[in-house]
Amino acid sequence: MNRALVRRPSPRLAEGLLTHIARTPVDADLARTQWEGYVAALRAEGWETVEVPPADDCPDAAFVEDTVVVLGDLAVISRPGADERKPETAGTEETLAGLGYRIARIEAPGTLDGGDVLKHDHTVWVGLGGRTNASGVEQLAALLGPEGATVVGVPVSRVLHLKSAVTALPGGTVVGYQPLVDDPAVWDDFLPVPEEPGAHVVLLDHETVLMSTSAPRTRALFEDRGLRVVAVDIGEFEKLEGCVTCLSVRLRG
């Protein structure tokens, strides 16, 4: 069974942190509607959604991906690089423990945001330089090594998280909006995309990706490659440096 963790947006969403873009007004009601559409799209594709308890005092809580890294039955609870976001992890840990996952944690002085972690096959790339520090990467490598994974640090300076710059298609091709990728040569198979939101895909199955409606040219590129695309509008979250990957944690059964 495929399941996905999601978390309802905080009523304080518009106060979310920003690092690389200017603040513009966020419509919290529209954001809630867009979040519900995102969740409905996951369910329509056969994913069971599991809600992490709301964290209404945490403006960025809807970006649940940042709270954990899951590999197999191991859940590594993150230690967010922004102090304001550290309270978000408790609800995720409680939920995953209740689902039977083994729990490990990134400890001080390490920091690690789940949005900095891109996994494919047995390789785990981790963005280094923004919200995630060297200690966080080292701790994650020590925790995931026994699970058969190799952790590789990747420089990140132009975006908030590694997965703000790159994600991977079902076959392993890494896609990114090249002006925001520090070093595309990290990946043997890198495909530049024409729009920034096109760099963000959620893998739903071996031939289907979920992406933002904000990247129609990239959608056409993916469809030309034989992929089926599910597109959702998350424009209010994009105003807060969010993307489709941020809003869920995929738990593959």
N, C-alpha and C positions, 0 to 999 in steps of 0.2 A: 504493500500500500504506500502511495506517495502522500505525504502530509507536508504542510507548510505552516510555520509559525507566522502569525500576523499580530499587529497591535493597533488598536484604534488610535486615531490622532488625538493629541491633547487639545483641549480648548485654548491652550496658550501656544498653539503651533506657530502663529505669526511671529512669536518671539524667538524662534529657533536661531541657532548660531549660524553665522556666515563667515567665510574665510576668504574666498577668492572672487566673490561677485557682490555687487551693490544691492542693498535691500530695496525691495519693491513690495507694495501692499499684497498681503495674502488673504484670500477669502476663506475663512475657516469652514463655513458651511459648504462651499464648493469643494474644498479639500476633502471633507467627509464624504461627499457624494462620489468624488473621484476614487477615494479609498474603497468605498463599497463596490465600485465598478471593477477595481483591481481584484478584490477578493472574489467577486462573482466570476471574473474571467478565469481565475485559478480553479474554482469549483467546476466550471463548465468544461475544463480540460481534464477533469478526473482527479483533481487534488483535493484532499480533505484539508480544511483550514482549521488550525488550532489557535485560539486567541490567548495571547499572553495577557495577564491582568493589566488594565489601563494604568498609566502613570501620569495622571493629569497635571501634576506639578512639573513635569519634565517636557518642555516644548518639543524636543526632538524625539520623543519616545516612539513615534510611528516608525522611525527608521530602525526597526528591530534587528536588522542584519548586523548592526554594529555591536550587539551585546554578546555574541557567541560565535564560535567556529565549530562546526559539527563535522566529524569524520567517522563514518561507521556508527558505532554505538557510543562514541566518546564525544562529549560536549565540553569544549574548553570555553569557560566563561571569561569574557574579555575584561580588560581594565581600561575603560575609555580614556583617551588622551586629554579630553576636556573634562575638568572636574565637575562641571554642571551635569554631565551625562552619567557619572558613576552610579547614581541611584537606579538607573534603568536596568541594571543587570540582575537584580534580585528576583524580579518577576520571571525573567527568562529562565534562570536557574531553577526556580520552583517548578515551573511548567515542565522543563525537560527532565528533571528528577522524577516528577510524577509520571512521565511517559516511559521511565525505565532506563534512561541514559546514564552512563557513567559520567561523573562530573569531575572536571579539573578546572583550575583557575590560574589566570595570569596574576602574579603577585608583584607588589612594589619591589623595586623601582620600575618594573616593566609597565609599559602602556601598550595597548593593542586595541584597535577598532576592527570589528569584523569586516567592515567595508574595505579594508586594506588587504583582504585575503582572497586570492583567486586560485581555485583548485581545478585541475584537470588531470585525469588519470592518477598517477602517483606523485605528481609535482604540485607543490603549493607555493605560489609566489606571494610575497608579502611586501606591501608598500612601506618604505622606510623614509622618514623625514618629516612627516606631518603629524598625525595623531598617534602613530605607532613608533616606538623607539627600539634601539638595538637590543635592549634587555627583553622586550616583549617578543621580538623575533626569535631570540635565543631560547626563551622559555617555550615558545610554540614548537620550535624544532625538536626540543627535548621531549615534549609531550606527544608529538605526531610521529617521530622517528620509529618508535616501537610499533606503530600502526602501519608501517611500510611506506610512509610518505617522506619525500625530500623537500625541505623548505629552502626557498631561495629568496633572499632580500632583493628588492627592486627599488631604485630611487624614485621618489615622488616629490615634486616641488611645484607643479603647475596646477594641481587640482587638490581637492580635499582628501580623497582616498584613491588607492590604486584602481578600484573598480569604478571610480568617477572617470577614469581614463581608458580602461580596457576591460573587456570581458571575453569569454571564449564561446565559439559556436560549437554545436554538437560534435563535430569531427575534430575539434582541438584547435582550429584556426583562431588566433587571437585577433580581435577587432578593436580598433581604437581611432579616435579623432586625432590625427598625428600632431597638430600643434600643441596638444595637451599631454603628449606622451614623452616622458623624459628620454627614454632609450628604447625605441622599437626593436633594436637588434637583440634585446633580451630573448625574444621569441623567434624560433626558426621559421615559423609560419605566421606572419603578421599581415593583416589586411586593413589598410586605411579606409575609413568610411567618410562620406562627405559632410556629415552633420554631427555635432557634438552629442546629442541624445542618441544617435545611432550606435554609439560605442557601448551601449548598455543593453544586454539581453539576459533574460532569464530562460534557462533551458527547461522546457516542459516535457519533452521526450526526445528521441534520437533524430527527429526531423522537424520539431516545432519549437519556435522561440516566441517569448513574449517581449514586446518592446513598446516604446512610447510612440504615440501618434505624431510627436513633434519631429520625426525623422522620416518623412515619406520617401526621400530619395534612397536612404539606406534600406528601407523596407523593400523597395524595388530591387536593390542590389542583392539582398538576401533571397528574395523570391526567384531571381534569375539563377541563383546557385542551387535551387531546388528545395529551399526551406519553406515550411508553412509558417506564416507570421500571424500572431495574435497581437493586435495593437490596442493600447489603452491610453486614455488621457490622464496624465498625472501632472498637468501644468502647474498647479499650485505648489506641489512638492519640489518641482524643478526650480522654483523661485528660491528655494532653501538649500540648493546644492544636492537635492535628492534625485534619485532615479529609480527605475523599476526594480533593480536588485535590492535597494535599501529597505524595501517595504515588506520583505518576507525572508524567512530562513527555510530553505527547502530541506526536507527530511525524507530521503529516499528509502523506501522499504525494500 
